């Protein structure tokens, strides 16, 4: 694990650490620094419908979604792939395509039957609910955050799908987003793509602080990421869930309707979304000082260490030259 330590000359040194709370993925950090320096924002991703028409029981099978990255050059990078994989898996979990990561959680399709008798579209996306920078006693920068999931119902507007003015609090997608947010840290330990997305959010917070605090960063900090893949598919199949049900009538032991033909009702739900951390909502320029013992106690992962720094004397060779 690697952490960042501020030097007396306002440069930043890479050093080893045993504490996951202070660890930062250097490749994610380098990409986030490039995006922040060139675009003035954080990496963004969304998974949008190509035709902007609400999928129904008759047209969803052939629908496709397109990956949208901001900036566009994130397509084919590891940061871009992390955002896509995490977002797509969130949709799969929401639709009940996989076993839920926490006992007691229900997918949108397992929610109230009355809600699922109607066709609907919605979007859900990852956000950062809280972000701040901390500095340990030995000068290690620690990005602290809490993440969650937001959800909105969508309706067909004049220009395609758009957010509904009001999303019902009992909508299945809203209920699932609340459950996912409540168990986010536990899910991140059980789902690798969610864990990597959280590491990317930490790196994005660190990048914002490093560039806004006036610390001296050499050009090598912006060149640690691997080159993007030249061949990258930008379209994926539409995520949808198809459920059929029918009503039967029994009179004097005789079945009058057995769910054939027009008696079968078909309903389809679909969802979109992406990754929009929203880190620019937080002020990170004045990090708070924390005692080492508090930081070690706050970390839910790994062993508490007596110091965040495994060693403060030697930097890593992968770090930029001073």
VEXDREN-2710 file (C-alpha; in Angstrom, 1 decimal):
% VEXDREN-2710
k/r/px/py/pz
1/UNK/0.0/0.0/0.0
2/UNK/1.2/3.5/-0.8
3/UNK/0.4/6.8/0.9
4/UNK/1.3/10.4/0.3
5/UNK/3.4/12.5/2.7
6/UNK/3.8/16.3/2.6
7/UNK/7.4/17.4/2.8
8/UNK/8.6/20.7/4.4
9/UNK/9.3/22.1/0.9
10/UNK/5.6/21.7/-0.1
11/UNK/6.4/18.6/-2.3
12/UNK/4.6/15.3/-1.9
13/UNK/6.5/12.0/-1.4
14/UNK/5.2/8.5/-1.9
15/UNK/5.8/6.2/1.1
16/UNK/4.7/2.7/2.1
17/UNK/1.9/2.3/4.7
18/UNK/0.2/-0.6/6.5
19/UNK/-3.0/1.4/7.0
20/UNK/-5.7/1.1/4.2
21/UNK/-7.4/4.4/5.3
22/UNK/-4.4/6.4/4.1
23/UNK/-3.6/4.3/1.0
24/UNK/-4.1/5.7/-2.4
25/UNK/-4.1/4.0/-5.8
26/UNK/-1.3/5.9/-7.8
27/UNK/-2.7/5.1/-11.2
28/UNK/-6.2/6.3/-10.3
29/UNK/-4.6/9.4/-8.8
30/UNK/-2.6/10.2/-11.9
31/UNK/-5.6/9.9/-14.1
32/UNK/-7.7/12.0/-11.7
33/UNK/-4.9/14.7/-11.7
34/UNK/-4.9/14.8/-15.5
35/UNK/-8.7/15.2/-15.6
36/UNK/-8.7/17.9/-12.9
37/UNK/-5.9/19.8/-14.5
38/UNK/-7.3/19.7/-18.0
39/UNK/-11.1/19.8/-17.4
40/UNK/-11.3/21.3/-13.9
41/UNK/-13.6/18.5/-12.7
42/UNK/-13.6/14.9/-11.7
43/UNK/-14.0/11.8/-14.0
44/UNK/-17.6/11.3/-15.0
45/UNK/-19.5/8.4/-16.6
46/UNK/-23.1/7.6/-17.6
47/UNK/-24.8/4.8/-19.4
48/UNK/-27.5/6.2/-21.6
49/UNK/-30.1/4.9/-24.1
50/UNK/-29.1/5.4/-27.7
51/UNK/-32.7/6.0/-28.9
52/UNK/-34.0/7.9/-25.8
53/UNK/-37.3/6.0/-26.0
54/UNK/-38.6/4.2/-22.9
55/UNK/-38.3/0.5/-23.4
56/UNK/-41.5/-1.5/-23.4
57/UNK/-42.4/-5.1/-23.6
58/UNK/-42.3/-4.8/-27.4
59/UNK/-39.0/-2.9/-28.0
60/UNK/-36.6/-3.5/-25.2
61/UNK/-34.9/-6.6/-26.5
62/UNK/-33.2/-4.7/-29.4
63/UNK/-32.3/-1.6/-27.3
64/UNK/-28.7/-0.6/-26.8
65/UNK/-27.0/1.7/-24.3
66/UNK/-24.0/3.8/-25.0
67/UNK/-21.1/4.6/-22.6
68/UNK/-20.5/8.3/-22.1
69/UNK/-17.2/9.5/-20.5
70/UNK/-16.2/13.0/-19.5
71/UNK/-13.6/13.6/-20.7
72/UNK/-14.0/11.3/-23.7
73/UNK/-10.4/10.1/-23.6
74/UNK/-11.3/8.1/-20.4
75/UNK/-12.8/5.4/-22.7
76/UNK/-10.4/2.5/-22.7
77/UNK/-8.5/3.6/-19.6
78/UNK/-8.6/1.6/-16.4
79/UNK/-10.4/4.5/-14.6
80/UNK/-13.1/4.5/-17.3
81/UNK/-13.5/0.7/-17.1
82/UNK/-13.8/0.8/-13.3
83/UNK/-16.6/3.3/-13.5
84/UNK/-18.4/1.3/-16.2
85/UNK/-18.0/-2.1/-14.5
86/UNK/-19.2/-0.7/-11.1
87/UNK/-22.2/1.0/-12.7
88/UNK/-23.2/-2.0/-14.8
89/UNK/-23.0/-4.4/-11.9
90/UNK/-25.1/-2.0/-9.8
91/UNK/-27.8/-2.3/-12.4
92/UNK/-27.5/-6.1/-12.5
93/UNK/-27.9/-6.3/-8.7
94/UNK/-30.9/-3.9/-8.8
95/UNK/-32.6/-6.1/-11.5
96/UNK/-32.0/-9.3/-9.5
97/UNK/-29.5/-10.7/-11.9
98/UNK/-27.2/-11.7/-9.1
99/UNK/-27.5/-12.8/-5.4
100/UNK/-27.7/-9.7/-3.2
101/UNK/-24.4/-9.0/-1.4
102/UNK/-26.0/-8.5/2.0
103/UNK/-28.5/-10.8/3.7
104/UNK/-32.0/-9.2/3.8
105/UNK/-31.5/-6.9/0.7
106/UNK/-34.1/-7.2/-2.0
107/UNK/-33.7/-6.3/-5.7
108/UNK/-36.2/-3.9/-7.3
109/UNK/-38.0/-6.9/-8.8
110/UNK/-38.5/-8.4/-5.4
111/UNK/-40.1/-5.3/-4.0
112/UNK/-43.8/-4.7/-3.7
113/UNK/-45.7/-6.7/-6.4
114/UNK/-48.1/-3.7/-7.0
115/UNK/-45.1/-1.5/-8.1
116/UNK/-43.7/-4.1/-10.5
117/UNK/-47.1/-4.5/-12.2
118/UNK/-46.3/-1.2/-14.0
119/UNK/-43.7/-0.5/-16.6
120/UNK/-41.2/2.0/-15.5
121/UNK/-37.7/3.4/-16.3
122/UNK/-35.3/5.0/-13.8
123/UNK/-31.7/5.8/-13.3
124/UNK/-29.4/5.3/-10.4
125/UNK/-25.8/6.5/-9.9
126/UNK/-22.9/6.5/-7.5
127/UNK/-22.3/9.7/-5.5
128/UNK/-20.0/10.9/-2.7
129/UNK/-22.1/11.9/0.3
130/UNK/-19.2/13.3/2.4
131/UNK/-15.6/14.1/1.6
132/UNK/-12.8/15.7/3.5
133/UNK/-9.1/15.7/3.8
134/UNK/-7.2/14.8/6.9
135/UNK/-3.5/15.0/7.9
136/UNK/-2.0/12.6/10.4
137/UNK/0.6/13.4/13.0
138/UNK/3.3/12.2/10.7
139/UNK/2.1/14.4/7.7
140/UNK/0.3/11.7/5.7
141/UNK/-2.6/12.9/3.6
142/UNK/-5.8/10.9/4.3
143/UNK/-8.9/11.2/2.0
144/UNK/-12.0/10.5/4.0
145/UNK/-15.3/9.8/2.3
146/UNK/-18.7/8.3/2.5
147/UNK/-20.4/7.0/-0.6
148/UNK/-23.9/6.1/-1.6
149/UNK/-26.4/5.6/-4.5
150/UNK/-29.0/8.0/-5.7
151/UNK/-32.1/7.1/-7.8
152/UNK/-34.7/8.9/-9.9
153/UNK/-37.7/7.7/-11.8
154/UNK/-37.8/8.7/-15.5
155/UNK/-40.7/9.5/-17.8
156/UNK/-41.0/9.9/-21.5
157/UNK/-40.6/13.6/-22.4
158/UNK/-40.7/15.6/-25.7
159/UNK/-36.9/15.0/-26.1
160/UNK/-36.7/11.5/-24.8
161/UNK/-36.4/10.1/-21.3
162/UNK/-36.1/12.7/-18.5
163/UNK/-36.2/12.7/-14.7
164/UNK/-39.7/12.7/-13.2
165/UNK/-40.4/16.0/-11.3
166/UNK/-41.2/13.9/-8.2
167/UNK/-39.9/10.4/-7.5
168/UNK/-42.1/8.5/-5.0
169/UNK/-40.2/7.6/-1.8
170/UNK/-41.7/4.0/-2.1
171/UNK/-40.5/3.5/-5.6
172/UNK/-38.5/0.2/-5.8
173/UNK/-35.5/1.9/-7.3
174/UNK/-35.4/4.5/-4.5
175/UNK/-35.8/1.8/-1.8
176/UNK/-32.9/-0.2/-3.3
177/UNK/-30.7/2.8/-3.5
178/UNK/-31.3/3.5/0.2
179/UNK/-30.5/-0.1/1.1
180/UNK/-27.3/0.0/-1.0
181/UNK/-26.2/3.2/0.6
182/UNK/-26.8/1.9/4.1
183/UNK/-24.6/-1.2/3.4
184/UNK/-22.1/0.5/1.1
185/UNK/-18.9/-0.2/3.0
186/UNK/-19.9/-3.8/3.6
187/UNK/-20.8/-4.2/-0.1
188/UNK/-17.5/-2.7/-1.1
189/UNK/-15.6/-5.4/0.8
190/UNK/-17.7/-8.1/-0.9
191/UNK/-17.8/-6.7/-4.5
192/UNK/-14.4/-5.9/-6.1
193/UNK/-15.8/-3.4/-8.6
194/UNK/-17.5/-1.4/-5.8
195/UNK/-14.2/-1.4/-3.8
196/UNK/-12.3/-0.2/-6.8
197/UNK/-14.8/2.6/-7.4
198/UNK/-14.4/3.7/-3.8
199/UNK/-10.6/3.8/-4.3
200/UNK/-11.2/5.9/-7.4
201/UNK/-13.3/8.3/-5.4
202/UNK/-10.5/8.6/-2.8
203/UNK/-8.0/9.3/-5.6
204/UNK/-10.3/12.0/-7.0
205/UNK/-10.6/13.7/-3.6
206/UNK/-6.8/13.6/-3.3
207/UNK/-6.4/15.1/-6.8
208/UNK/-8.7/18.0/-6.0
209/UNK/-6.8/18.8/-2.8
210/UNK/-3.3/18.5/-4.4
211/UNK/-4.1/20.9/-7.2
212/UNK/-6.1/23.4/-5.1
213/UNK/-3.7/23.5/-2.1
214/UNK/-0.7/24.8/-4.1
215/UNK/1.5/21.9/-3.4
216/UNK/4.4/21.4/-5.9
217/UNK/3.7/18.5/-8.2
218/UNK/6.2/17.4/-10.9
219/UNK/5.1/16.2/-14.3
220/UNK/5.7/12.6/-13.4
221/UNK/2.6/12.7/-11.2
222/UNK/0.5/13.0/-14.4
223/UNK/2.2/10.2/-16.2
224/UNK/1.7/7.1/-14.0
225/UNK/-1.4/5.8/-15.7
226/UNK/-1.3/3.1/-18.4
227/UNK/-2.1/4.1/-21.9
228/UNK/-5.8/3.7/-23.0
229/UNK/-6.8/0.7/-25.2
230/UNK/-7.0/1.5/-28.9
231/UNK/-10.0/-0.8/-29.4
232/UNK/-12.9/-0.2/-27.1
233/UNK/-16.6/-1.1/-27.4
234/UNK/-18.8/1.9/-26.5
235/UNK/-22.2/0.1/-26.8
236/UNK/-23.7/-2.5/-24.5
237/UNK/-27.1/-4.3/-24.4
238/UNK/-30.0/-2.6/-22.6
239/UNK/-30.6/-3.8/-19.1
240/UNK/-34.2/-4.9/-18.7
241/UNK/-36.3/-7.3/-16.7
242/UNK/-39.2/-9.1/-18.2
243/UNK/-42.0/-10.6/-16.0
244/UNK/-45.2/-12.2/-17.1
245/UNK/-48.3/-12.9/-15.0
246/UNK/-51.9/-13.8/-15.6
247/UNK/-55.1/-13.9/-13.6
248/UNK/-57.2/-17.1/-13.6
249/UNK/-60.8/-17.5/-12.6
250/UNK/-62.1/-20.7/-11.0
251/UNK/-65.9/-21.3/-10.7
252/UNK/-67.4/-24.6/-9.5
253/UNK/-64.1/-26.3/-10.1
254/UNK/-63.8/-25.1/-13.7
255/UNK/-60.9/-22.8/-14.8
256/UNK/-62.3/-20.1/-17.1
257/UNK/-59.0/-18.3/-17.7
258/UNK/-55.7/-20.1/-17.8
259/UNK/-53.3/-17.4/-18.7
260/UNK/-53.4/-17.9/-22.5
261/UNK/-53.3/-15.3/-25.2
262/UNK/-54.5/-11.9/-24.1
263/UNK/-54.8/-13.1/-20.5
264/UNK/-51.0/-12.9/-20.1
265/UNK/-49.8/-9.5/-19.0
266/UNK/-46.2/-8.6/-19.8
267/UNK/-44.4/-5.8/-17.9
268/UNK/-40.8/-4.5/-18.4
269/UNK/-38.6/-2.3/-16.2
270/UNK/-35.4/-0.7/-17.3
271/UNK/-32.8/1.5/-15.8
272/UNK/-29.9/3.8/-16.6
273/UNK/-27.3/5.6/-14.6
274/UNK/-23.6/6.3/-14.1
275/UNK/-21.0/7.7/-11.8
276/UNK/-21.1/11.3/-10.7
277/UNK/-19.2/11.7/-7.4
278/UNK/-20.0/15.4/-7.0
279/UNK/-16.8/16.1/-5.2
280/UNK/-16.8/19.8/-6.2
281/UNK/-19.5/20.3/-3.7
282/UNK/-17.0/19.9/-0.9
283/UNK/-14.3/22.3/0.3
284/UNK/-11.0/20.4/0.8
285/UNK/-8.5/23.2/1.0
286/UNK/-8.2/23.1/4.8
287/UNK/-7.6/19.5/6.0
288/UNK/-8.3/18.7/9.6
289/UNK/-5.6/17.3/11.8
290/UNK/-6.2/13.9/13.4
291/UNK/-4.4/11.9/15.9
292/UNK/-2.9/8.7/14.6
293/UNK/-4.8/6.5/17.0
294/UNK/-8.1/8.0/15.8
295/UNK/-7.3/7.3/12.2
296/UNK/-6.3/3.7/13.0
297/UNK/-9.6/3.2/14.9
298/UNK/-11.6/4.7/12.1
299/UNK/-10.3/2.4/9.4
300/UNK/-12.6/-0.6/9.1
301/UNK/-10.1/-2.5/6.9
302/UNK/-6.8/-4.1/7.8
303/UNK/-4.8/-4.0/11.0
304/UNK/-4.6/-0.8/13.1
305/UNK/-1.1/0.5/12.9
306/UNK/0.7/2.5/15.6
307/UNK/1.7/4.9/12.8
308/UNK/0.3/5.5/9.3
309/UNK/3.9/5.4/8.0
310/UNK/5.6/2.1/7.8
311/UNK/8.7/4.2/7.4
312/UNK/9.2/7.9/7.0
313/UNK/12.7/7.8/5.8
314/UNK/12.5/6.1/2.4
315/UNK/10.2/7.0/-0.5
316/UNK/9.2/4.6/-3.3
317/UNK/11.0/4.5/-6.5
318/UNK/7.8/5.1/-8.4
319/UNK/7.4/8.5/-6.9
320/UNK/8.3/11.7/-8.8
321/UNK/11.8/13.1/-8.4
322/UNK/12.1/16.1/-6.1
END
